[in-house]
């Protein structure tokens, strides 16, 4: 179990003021104190991240947004590893997103595709165009790692790219914890035993983390708003979520019959754990962030359709999906509409982080040079 992120945040004023900068710097200092407490307790803390409220609340022009980004970028990576500007919900400023992502390499941005339980269909189509534009910013379309489409995402979710802030200065915890799934399922012989074993292990770990977080934040201005208990994967084969799931007696191989049941089992356990929860609280299946999932994709075991079906009982939607570089706007639009429709129908948080890879077609192998990616086959969107 590692701490993948301590995500802190606050609301900014329009325009950015010196008092905002002082507040952010104080938050950075207190986040560092919390990080050091976790390290002293034996935890690896991979990142400290900062999130704002949706940026149209404090910036309505490129110049205003640049001012905020220049300040936050200046704090990276010494104070924060990354910063997230929160989602926009209109087409008015959509064209600023590729410009900001190109100019500020630590920035994350998002678009809200569902408003008042309704799909913003025209915004979805325009967002498909934005995804294509972002794919041209960095080699292999890598900049789309820092962009996502959100559906029914609540504020104060610690995991990127979906994170955005609301309310008083606060922080949340996101973990890298697939090793616990592998450990829990290594000796079980039934569905019930798997659920009980996983619940016991996760409860012990999460409650310990929560106690540390609460104590570490005493005498700070940061309110603790919870842990996103979601199971997030690892590129290390011995910590692979997928290989852990394949130890269950009813899953011969991920993607085969029984996989959806395994996804439901894990999510049901997460929802029972007695901690202060925030965020997705589900099973994360980012195709390029788990060695086992990348392998099963390369073998043809998974598709966009079955990943979406698993999302109906668990996780986060479609995440780090490598797609052909020449994918059409219409196909991207259709994928975004499917994720939005599932989210609205089930009233659950889902997101889509789609990564067209320029020059690659379905079946080609990606060639990303990134510590947290496992290269895999470009997926067929059909």
Order of alpha helices (4+ residues) and beta strands (2+ residues): beta-alpha-beta-alpha-beta-alpha-beta-beta-beta-alpha-beta-beta-alpha-alpha-beta-alpha-alpha-alpha-alpha-beta-alpha-beta
